[in-house]
Amino acid sequence: MSAPIRVLVCDDQMLVRTGLVTIIDAQPDMEVAGECGDGRTGVELAHQVRPDVVVMDIRMPVLDGLEATRLLAGAGVPHPVKVLVVTTFNLDEYVYEALRAGASGFLLKDAPPDRLLHGIRTVATGAALLDPEVTRQLVGRYAARIRPTEKTPRDIPLTPRELEVLRLIADGLSNSEIAAALVISQETVKTFVSRILTKLQLRDRVQAVVYAYRHGLAT
């Protein structure tokens, strides 16, 4: 058997935190490595217990989830931790900032337990968790905050087909939707996504979306 996914839960609402801990601990492939109610303690605990995934709330005392995420997974962190941000929809303006801070994905707090568990497993594998529909609404809504660089598509080291795939990723399409749109197989889409991330030196799909908006490939 493979080792269980070790999860650190950070949420200042005790009832919510208890619920998350209970759901996670009930899974045979997961275990709770720790829990806390503020971002500062979350950062300290993460350094101590080295979880596979941190489930991070945004609004917390002492240190909020955005700054805690930046300290755990942001640019320049030598050993980044995978962070899955949870939030309520009316706080979605903060989610984009969380992704920029280094989060591997996000979920809404009203998501069903199976989606939370799927999210933890997805992030633990190193993949990004971006719900296509939420991506369309969220990233598109706050795209104006991203200042495009002066680079043109011709300056970006991607083939025309790879640029096309990147634009579809930025539009929030899943691999299966991209495959249908371009009339290619999902395996081919996965290959394109892998090439895009490698060529642009991006960590995951989340960073690909931000890159596309910054370089004027999505509006």
Secondary structure, DSSP 8 states (H G I E B T S, - for coil): ----EEEEEE-S-HHHHHHHHHHHHTSTTEEEEEEESSHHHHHHHHHHH--SEEEEESS-SSS-HHHHHHHHHSTT-SS--EEEEEE-GGGHHHHHHHHHHT-SEEEETTS-HHHHHHHHHHHHTT--B--HHHHHHHHHHTGGGS---S--GGGSS--HHHHHHHHHHHTT--HHHHHHHHT--HHHHHHHHHHHHHHHT-SSHHHHHHHHHHTTS--
